[in-house]
Amino acid sequence: MEHAGRHALVTGGGTGIGLDIARALAAAGAEVTITGRNLDRLQTIAAGTPRLHPLAMDVGDEVSVRDGIAHAATLRGPIAICIANAGIAEGASFHRETLDHWRAIMTTNLDGVFLTFQAALATLGREDWGRMIAISSIAGLRGLKGASAYTASKHGVLGLIRALSEERMGGPVTFNALCPGYVDTPIVSRNAAEIATRQGIPEAEARAHLARGNRHKILLQTEEVTGAALWLCSEAARSVNGQAIQIAGGQVT
Protein backbone atom coordinates (compact mmCIF):
# COMPACT_ATOMS: atom_id res chain seq x y z
CA MET A 1 0.00 0.00 0.00
CA GLU A 2 2.88 2.35 -0.86
CA HIS A 3 0.56 4.98 -2.30
CA ALA A 4 -2.22 4.93 0.30
CA GLY A 5 -3.63 8.42 0.74
CA ARG A 6 -2.31 9.64 -2.61
CA HIS A 7 -4.42 10.71 -5.57
CA ALA A 8 -3.33 9.47 -8.99
CA LEU A 9 -4.75 10.43 -12.36
CA VAL A 10 -4.37 8.35 -15.52
CA THR A 11 -5.49 9.70 -18.88
CA GLY A 12 -6.68 7.09 -21.34
CA GLY A 13 -7.29 4.95 -18.28
CA GLY A 14 -10.05 2.82 -19.75
CA THR A 15 -7.98 0.48 -21.87
CA GLY A 16 -4.55 -0.98 -22.56
CA ILE A 17 -1.50 0.42 -20.79
CA GLY A 18 -3.45 3.14 -19.00
CA LEU A 19 -5.93 0.71 -17.48
CA ASP A 20 -3.20 -1.67 -16.35
CA ILE A 21 -1.26 1.14 -14.64
CA ALA A 22 -4.44 2.49 -13.04
CA ARG A 23 -5.32 -0.90 -11.56
CA ALA A 24 -1.78 -1.36 -10.24
CA LEU A 25 -1.80 2.06 -8.57
CA ALA A 26 -5.18 1.30 -7.01
CA ALA A 27 -3.81 -2.01 -5.72
CA ALA A 28 -0.94 -0.01 -4.18
CA GLY A 29 -3.47 2.07 -2.23
CA ALA A 30 -3.92 5.17 -4.40
CA GLU A 31 -7.26 6.72 -5.22
CA VAL A 32 -7.07 6.68 -9.01
CA THR A 33 -9.04 8.93 -11.36
CA ILE A 34 -9.23 7.33 -14.79
CA THR A 35 -10.13 9.59 -17.68
CA GLY A 36 -11.34 9.10 -21.21
CA ARG A 37 -14.06 10.17 -23.60
CA ASN A 38 -16.21 7.06 -23.12
CA LEU A 39 -17.75 7.54 -19.68
CA ASP A 40 -19.88 4.38 -19.91
CA ARG A 41 -16.78 2.25 -20.41
CA LEU A 42 -14.96 3.96 -17.55
CA GLN A 43 -17.92 3.47 -15.22
CA THR A 44 -18.14 -0.22 -16.09
CA ILE A 45 -14.43 -0.69 -15.37
CA ALA A 46 -14.50 1.31 -12.14
CA ALA A 47 -17.52 -0.60 -10.81
CA GLY A 48 -15.30 -3.58 -10.01
CA THR A 49 -12.52 -1.64 -8.26
CA PRO A 50 -13.47 0.72 -5.40
CA ARG A 51 -10.38 2.92 -5.73
CA LEU A 52 -10.93 3.61 -9.45
CA HIS A 53 -12.94 6.75 -10.19
CA PRO A 54 -14.21 7.53 -13.71
CA LEU A 55 -14.01 11.00 -15.22
CA ALA A 56 -15.13 11.97 -18.72
CA MET A 57 -12.34 14.09 -20.16
CA ASP A 58 -10.97 14.85 -23.62
CA VAL A 59 -7.24 15.64 -23.43
CA GLY A 60 -7.53 17.61 -26.66
CA ASP A 61 -9.99 20.07 -25.14
CA GLU A 62 -8.44 22.64 -22.81
CA VAL A 63 -11.61 23.38 -20.85
CA SER A 64 -12.33 19.67 -20.41
CA VAL A 65 -8.83 19.04 -19.04
CA ARG A 66 -8.57 22.03 -16.72
CA ASP A 67 -12.09 21.72 -15.34
CA GLY A 68 -11.93 17.92 -15.10
CA ILE A 69 -8.64 17.79 -13.22
CA ALA A 70 -9.65 20.64 -10.90
CA HIS A 71 -12.88 18.79 -10.10
CA ALA A 72 -11.04 15.51 -9.46
CA ALA A 73 -8.63 17.32 -7.12
CA THR A 74 -11.53 18.85 -5.22
CA LEU A 75 -12.97 15.38 -4.66
CA ARG A 76 -9.81 13.40 -3.90
CA GLY A 77 -6.97 15.83 -3.29
CA PRO A 78 -3.94 17.06 -5.24
CA ILE A 79 -2.72 14.97 -8.17
CA ALA A 80 0.38 13.40 -6.64
CA ILE A 81 0.82 10.90 -9.48
CA CYS A 82 -0.07 11.88 -13.03
CA ILE A 83 0.20 9.38 -15.89
CA ALA A 84 -0.26 11.15 -19.24
CA ASN A 85 -1.12 8.10 -21.30
CA ALA A 86 -3.89 9.11 -23.70
CA GLY A 87 -2.75 9.08 -27.30
CA ILE A 88 -3.52 8.34 -30.93
CA ALA A 89 -1.39 5.80 -32.82
CA GLU A 90 -2.16 6.33 -36.49
CA GLY A 91 0.19 6.29 -39.42
CA ALA A 92 0.19 7.97 -42.81
CA SER A 93 2.89 8.27 -45.44
CA PHE A 94 4.20 11.82 -45.55
CA HIS A 95 2.98 12.62 -49.05
CA ARG A 96 -0.55 11.62 -48.02
CA GLU A 97 -0.43 13.41 -44.65
CA THR A 98 -3.05 16.14 -44.28
CA LEU A 99 -2.84 19.15 -42.02
CA ASP A 100 -6.08 18.09 -40.31
CA HIS A 101 -4.64 14.65 -39.48
CA TRP A 102 -1.33 16.18 -38.37
CA ARG A 103 -3.13 18.58 -36.05
CA ALA A 104 -5.36 15.83 -34.64
CA ILE A 105 -2.29 13.76 -33.71
CA MET A 106 -0.51 16.75 -32.17
CA THR A 107 -3.60 17.88 -30.27
CA THR A 108 -3.99 14.56 -28.49
CA ASN A 109 -0.43 13.29 -28.22
CA LEU A 110 1.44 16.51 -27.42
CA ASP A 111 -1.02 19.24 -26.46
CA GLY A 112 -2.82 16.67 -24.30
CA VAL A 113 0.32 15.96 -22.27
CA PHE A 114 1.04 19.68 -21.88
CA LEU A 115 -2.50 20.43 -20.66
CA THR A 116 -2.64 17.39 -18.38
CA PHE A 117 0.66 18.14 -16.66
CA GLN A 118 -0.03 21.85 -16.32
CA ALA A 119 -3.46 21.24 -14.79
CA ALA A 120 -2.14 18.50 -12.49
CA LEU A 121 0.77 20.63 -11.28
CA ALA A 122 -1.67 23.45 -10.51
CA THR A 123 -3.20 21.21 -7.81
CA LEU A 124 0.15 20.81 -6.02
CA GLY A 125 1.95 23.14 -3.66
CA ARG A 126 5.60 23.91 -4.42
CA GLU A 127 6.73 21.52 -1.68
CA ASP A 128 4.31 18.69 -2.51
CA TRP A 129 5.67 15.31 -3.61
CA GLY A 130 4.80 14.29 -7.15
CA ARG A 131 5.48 11.95 -10.04
CA MET A 132 4.65 13.08 -13.58
CA ILE A 133 5.04 10.30 -16.15
CA ALA A 134 4.31 10.51 -19.87
CA ILE A 135 3.77 7.42 -21.97
CA SER A 136 5.80 8.20 -25.06
CA SER A 137 7.01 5.53 -27.48
CA ILE A 138 10.05 4.21 -29.28
CA ALA A 139 8.82 6.71 -31.88
CA GLY A 140 10.00 9.39 -29.46
CA LEU A 141 13.55 8.06 -29.88
CA ARG A 142 13.74 7.24 -33.58
CA GLY A 143 11.70 7.79 -36.71
CA LEU A 144 8.95 5.37 -37.65
CA LYS A 145 8.42 4.88 -41.38
CA GLY A 146 4.96 5.99 -42.47
CA ALA A 147 4.20 7.76 -39.19
CA SER A 148 5.72 11.23 -39.40
CA ALA A 149 3.03 12.96 -37.32
CA TYR A 150 3.07 10.29 -34.63
CA THR A 151 6.88 10.32 -34.52
CA ALA A 152 7.02 14.11 -34.26
CA SER A 153 4.41 14.15 -31.50
CA LYS A 154 6.26 11.59 -29.40
CA HIS A 155 9.58 13.40 -29.87
CA GLY A 156 7.80 16.49 -28.62
CA VAL A 157 6.67 14.67 -25.48
CA LEU A 158 10.28 13.84 -24.63
CA GLY A 159 11.29 17.45 -25.16
CA LEU A 160 8.57 18.55 -22.76
CA ILE A 161 9.66 16.01 -20.13
CA ARG A 162 13.27 17.13 -20.34
CA ALA A 163 12.35 20.82 -20.12
CA LEU A 164 10.08 20.28 -17.11
CA SER A 165 12.71 18.24 -15.28
CA GLU A 166 15.15 21.13 -15.68
CA GLU A 167 12.57 23.74 -14.67
CA ARG A 168 11.71 21.87 -11.46
CA MET A 169 15.21 20.47 -10.78
CA GLY A 170 15.83 19.73 -7.12
CA GLY A 171 12.17 19.91 -6.21
CA PRO A 172 9.88 17.14 -4.93
CA VAL A 173 8.30 16.42 -8.33
CA THR A 174 10.02 14.31 -11.00
CA PHE A 175 9.22 14.11 -14.71
CA ASN A 176 9.96 11.02 -16.78
CA ALA A 177 8.78 9.24 -19.90
CA LEU A 178 8.32 5.59 -20.72
CA CYS A 179 9.07 4.63 -24.32
CA PRO A 180 7.54 1.24 -25.06
CA GLY A 181 7.71 -0.54 -28.36
CA TYR A 182 4.76 -2.49 -29.72
CA VAL A 183 2.54 -3.61 -26.83
CA ASP A 184 -0.21 -6.22 -27.08
CA THR A 185 -3.12 -3.82 -26.60
CA PRO A 186 -6.35 -3.07 -28.49
CA ILE A 187 -4.44 -0.44 -30.50
CA VAL A 188 -2.03 -3.09 -31.83
CA SER A 189 -4.94 -5.42 -32.52
CA ARG A 190 -6.69 -2.72 -34.57
CA ASN A 191 -3.52 -1.88 -36.45
CA ALA A 192 -2.88 -5.57 -37.18
CA ALA A 193 -6.41 -5.96 -38.52
CA GLU A 194 -5.94 -2.92 -40.78
CA ILE A 195 -2.61 -4.23 -42.07
CA ALA A 196 -4.12 -7.66 -42.72
CA THR A 197 -6.98 -6.14 -44.69
CA ARG A 198 -4.78 -3.72 -46.63
CA GLN A 199 -2.15 -6.31 -47.57
CA GLY A 200 -4.42 -9.34 -47.88
CA ILE A 201 -2.53 -11.38 -45.30
CA PRO A 202 -3.65 -13.34 -42.21
CA GLU A 203 -4.01 -11.25 -39.07
CA ALA A 204 -1.50 -13.46 -37.25
CA GLU A 205 1.08 -12.56 -39.88
CA ALA A 206 0.29 -8.88 -39.44
CA ARG A 207 0.76 -9.19 -35.66
CA ALA A 208 4.10 -10.91 -36.24
CA HIS A 209 5.11 -8.04 -38.51
CA LEU A 210 4.36 -5.54 -35.71
CA ALA A 211 6.24 -7.68 -33.18
CA ARG A 212 9.33 -7.44 -35.37
CA GLY A 213 9.31 -3.72 -34.60
CA ASN A 214 10.57 -4.68 -31.12
CA ARG A 215 14.25 -5.58 -30.88
CA HIS A 216 13.51 -9.06 -29.50
CA LYS A 217 10.65 -9.51 -32.02
CA ILE A 218 8.06 -10.23 -29.33
CA LEU A 219 5.00 -8.11 -28.54
CA LEU A 220 5.32 -6.53 -25.11
CA GLN A 221 2.75 -7.12 -22.39
CA THR A 222 1.14 -4.23 -20.53
CA GLU A 223 2.53 -5.34 -17.17
CA GLU A 224 6.06 -4.66 -18.46
CA VAL A 225 5.21 -0.99 -18.88
CA THR A 226 3.24 -0.94 -15.64
CA GLY A 227 6.19 -2.33 -13.69
CA ALA A 228 8.38 0.50 -14.95
CA ALA A 229 5.72 3.08 -14.08
CA LEU A 230 5.37 1.77 -10.53
CA TRP A 231 9.13 1.91 -10.06
CA LEU A 232 9.22 5.53 -11.24
CA CYS A 233 6.48 6.29 -8.69
CA SER A 234 8.47 4.72 -5.88
CA GLU A 235 10.90 6.34 -3.47
CA ALA A 236 13.64 4.16 -4.97
CA ALA A 237 13.38 6.28 -8.16
CA ARG A 238 13.47 9.66 -6.41
CA SER A 239 16.67 10.65 -8.25
CA VAL A 240 15.44 9.51 -11.67
CA ASN A 241 14.36 12.65 -13.48
CA GLY A 242 14.12 13.80 -17.08
CA GLN A 243 14.60 10.29 -18.44
CA ALA A 244 13.20 8.44 -21.45
CA ILE A 245 13.16 4.78 -20.46
CA GLN A 246 13.15 2.32 -23.33
CA ILE A 247 11.01 -0.83 -23.06
CA ALA A 248 11.46 -2.55 -26.40
CA GLY A 249 13.41 -5.77 -25.96
CA GLY A 250 16.77 -4.17 -26.68
CA GLN A 251 18.54 -0.92 -27.48
CA VAL A 252 16.52 1.44 -29.64
CA THR A 253 19.12 4.21 -29.98
C-alpha positions in Angstrom: 0.0 0.0 0.0 2.9 2.3 -0.9 0.6 5.0 -2.3 -2.2 4.9 0.3 -3.6 8.4 0.7 -2.3 9.6 -2.6 -4.4 10.7 -5.6 -3.3 9.5 -9.0 -4.7 10.4 -12.4 -4.4 8.3 -15.5 -5.5 9.7 -18.9 -6.7 7.1 -21.3 -7.3 4.9 -18.3 -10.1 2.8 -19.7 -8.0 0.5 -21.9 -4.6 -1.0 -22.6 -1.5 0.4 -20.8 -3.4 3.1 -19.0 -5.9 0.7 -17.5 -3.2 -1.7 -16.3 -1.3 1.1 -14.6 -4.4 2.5 -13.0 -5.3 -0.9 -11.6 -1.8 -1.4 -10.2 -1.8 2.1 -8.6 -5.2 1.3 -7.0 -3.8 -2.0 -5.7 -0.9 0.0 -4.2 -3.5 2.1 -2.2 -3.9 5.2 -4.4 -7.3 6.7 -5.2 -7.1 6.7 -9.0 -9.0 8.9 -11.4 -9.2 7.3 -14.8 -10.1 9.6 -17.7 -11.3 9.1 -21.2 -14.1 10.2 -23.6 -16.2 7.1 -23.1 -17.8 7.5 -19.7 -19.9 4.4 -19.9 -16.8 2.3 -20.4 -15.0 4.0 -17.6 -17.9 3.5 -15.2 -18.1 -0.2 -16.1 -14.4 -0.7 -15.4 -14.5 1.3 -12.1 -17.5 -0.6 -10.8 -15.3 -3.6 -10.0 -12.5 -1.6 -8.3 -13.5 0.7 -5.4 -10.4 2.9 -5.7 -10.9 3.6 -9.5 -12.9 6.8 -10.2 -14.2 7.5 -13.7 -14.0 11.0 -15.2 -15.1 12.0 -18.7 -12.3 14.1 -20.2 -11.0 14.9 -23.6 -7.2 15.6 -23.4 -7.5 17.6 -26.7 -10.0 20.1 -25.1 -8.4 22.6 -22.8 -11.6 23.4 -20.8 -12.3 19.7 -20.4 -8.8 19.0 -19.0 -8.6 22.0 -16.7 -12.1 21.7 -15.3 -11.9 17.9 -15.1 -8.6 17.8 -13.2 -9.6 20.6 -10.9 -12.9 18.8 -10.1 -11.0 15.5 -9.5 -8.6 17.3 -7.1 -11.5 18.8 -5.2 -13.0 15.4 -4.7 -9.8 13.4 -3.9 -7.0 15.8 -3.3 -3.9 17.1 -5.2 -2.7 15.0 -8.2 0.4 13.4 -6.6 0.8 10.9 -9.5 -0.1 11.9 -13.0 0.2 9.4 -15.9 -0.3 11.1 -19.2 -1.1 8.1 -21.3 -3.9 9.1 -23.7 -2.8 9.1 -27.3 -3.5 8.3 -30.9 -1.4 5.8 -32.8 -2.2 6.3 -36.5 0.2 6.3 -39.4 0.2 8.0 -42.8 2.9 8.3 -45.4 4.2 11.8 -45.5 3.0 12.6 -49.1 -0.5 11.6 -48.0 -0.4 13.4 -44.6 -3.0 16.1 -44.3 -2.8 19.1 -42.0 -6.1 18.1 -40.3 -4.6 14.6 -39.5 -1.3 16.2 -38.4 -3.1 18.6 -36.0 -5.4 15.8 -34.6 -2.3 13.8 -33.7 -0.5 16.8 -32.2 -3.6 17.9 -30.3 -4.0 14.6 -28.5 -0.4 13.3 -28.2 1.4 16.5 -27.4 -1.0 19.2 -26.5 -2.8 16.7 -24.3 0.3 16.0 -22.3 1.0 19.7 -21.9 -2.5 20.4 -20.7 -2.6 17.4 -18.4 0.7 18.1 -16.7 0.0 21.9 -16.3 -3.5 21.2 -14.8 -2.1 18.5 -12.5 0.8 20.6 -11.3 -1.7 23.5 -10.5 -3.2 21.2 -7.8 0.1 20.8 -6.0 1.9 23.1 -3.7 5.6 23.9 -4.4 6.7 21.5 -1.7 4.3 18.7 -2.5 5.7 15.3 -3.6 4.8 14.3 -7.2 5.5 11.9 -10.0 4.6 13.1 -13.6 5.0 10.3 -16.2 4.3 10.5 -19.9 3.8 7.4 -22.0 5.8 8.2 -25.1 7.0 5.5 -27.5 10.1 4.2 -29.3 8.8 6.7 -31.9 10.0 9.4 -29.5 13.5 8.1 -29.9 13.7 7.2 -33.6 11.7 7.8 -36.7 8.9 5.4 -37.7 8.4 4.9 -41.4 5.0 6.0 -42.5 4.2 7.8 -39.2 5.7 11.2 -39.4 3.0 13.0 -37.3 3.1 10.3 -34.6 6.9 10.3 -34.5 7.0 14.1 -34.3 4.4 14.2 -31.5 6.3 11.6 -29.4 9.6 13.4 -29.9 7.8 16.5 -28.6 6.7 14.7 -25.5 10.3 13.8 -24.6 11.3 17.4 -25.2 8.6 18.6 -22.8 9.7 16.0 -20.1 13.3 17.1 -20.3 12.4 20.8 -20.1 10.1 20.3 -17.1 12.7 18.2 -15.3 15.2 21.1 -15.7 12.6 23.7 -14.7 11.7 21.9 -11.5 15.2 20.5 -10.8 15.8 19.7 -7.1 12.2 19.9 -6.2 9.9 17.1 -4.9 8.3 16.4 -8.3 10.0 14.3 -11.0 9.2 14.1 -14.7 10.0 11.0 -16.8 8.8 9.2 -19.9 8.3 5.6 -20.7 9.1 4.6 -24.3 7.5 1.2 -25.1 7.7 -0.5 -28.4 4.8 -2.5 -29.7 2.5 -3.6 -26.8 -0.2 -6.2 -27.1 -3.1 -3.8 -26.6 -6.4 -3.1 -28.5 -4.4 -0.4 -30.5 -2.0 -3.1 -31.8 -4.9 -5.4 -32.5 -6.7 -2.7 -34.6 -3.5 -1.9 -36.4 -2.9 -5.6 -37.2 -6.4 -6.0 -38.5 -5.9 -2.9 -40.8 -2.6 -4.2 -42.1 -4.1 -7.7 -42.7 -7.0 -6.1 -44.7 -4.8 -3.7 -46.6 -2.2 -6.3 -47.6 -4.4 -9.3 -47.9 -2.5 -11.4 -45.3 -3.6 -13.3 -42.2 -4.0 -11.3 -39.1 -1.5 -13.5 -37.3 1.1 -12.6 -39.9 0.3 -8.9 -39.4 0.8 -9.2 -35.7 4.1 -10.9 -36.2 5.1 -8.0 -38.5 4.4 -5.5 -35.7 6.2 -7.7 -33.2 9.3 -7.4 -35.4 9.3 -3.7 -34.6 10.6 -4.7 -31.1 14.3 -5.6 -30.9 13.5 -9.1 -29.5 10.6 -9.5 -32.0 8.1 -10.2 -29.3 5.0 -8.1 -28.5 5.3 -6.5 -25.1 2.7 -7.1 -22.4 1.1 -4.2 -20.5 2.5 -5.3 -17.2 6.1 -4.7 -18.5 5.2 -1.0 -18.9 3.2 -0.9 -15.6 6.2 -2.3 -13.7 8.4 0.5 -14.9 5.7 3.1 -14.1 5.4 1.8 -10.5 9.1 1.9 -10.1 9.2 5.5 -11.2 6.5 6.3 -8.7 8.5 4.7 -5.9 10.9 6.3 -3.5 13.6 4.2 -5.0 13.4 6.3 -8.2 13.5 9.7 -6.4 16.7 10.6 -8.2 15.4 9.5 -11.7 14.4 12.7 -13.5 14.1 13.8 -17.1 14.6 10.3 -18.4 13.2 8.4 -21.5 13.2 4.8 -20.5 13.1 2.3 -23.3 11.0 -0.8 -23.1 11.5 -2.6 -26.4 13.4 -5.8 -26.0 16.8 -4.2 -26.7 18.5 -0.9 -27.5 16.5 1.4 -29.6 19.1 4.2 -30.0 
